[in-house]
Amino acid sequence: MKDIKVLGGCCGNCDTVMKMIETQSKDLGIEIKLQ
């Protein structure tokens, strides 16, 4: 499991947000890392 914060916290949909970000980053040809 990845530990990801989205806009300061998660609202129970981390997996959805993660997949969305991964899909978008692949479409853009870049790798996005959130800290």
C-alpha positions as CSV (number, residue, x, y, z in Angstrom):
1,M,0.0,0.0,0.0
2,K,1.1,3.5,-0.8
3,D,0.7,6.2,1.8
4,I,-0.8,9.1,-0.1
5,K,-2.2,12.4,1.0
6,V,-4.4,14.3,-1.4
7,L,-5.0,18.0,-0.5
8,G,-4.0,17.3,3.1
9,G,-6.0,14.2,3.7
10,C,-8.1,11.4,2.3
11,C,-11.9,11.0,2.5
12,G,-12.0,7.2,2.1
13,N,-11.5,7.3,-1.7
14,C,-7.7,7.1,-1.8
15,D,-7.7,4.2,-4.2
16,T,-10.0,6.0,-6.6
17,V,-7.9,9.2,-6.4
18,M,-4.7,7.2,-6.8
19,K,-5.9,5.4,-9.9
20,M,-7.1,8.7,-11.4
21,I,-3.8,10.4,-10.8
22,E,-1.8,7.4,-12.1
23,T,-4.0,7.3,-15.3
24,Q,-3.6,11.1,-15.8
25,S,0.1,11.0,-15.2
26,K,0.5,8.1,-17.7
27,D,-1.5,10.0,-20.3
28,L,0.8,13.0,-19.8
29,G,3.9,10.8,-20.1
30,I,5.1,11.7,-16.6
31,E,5.4,10.2,-13.2
32,I,3.6,12.0,-10.4
33,K,4.7,11.5,-6.8
34,L,2.7,12.9,-4.0
35,Q,4.2,13.5,-0.6
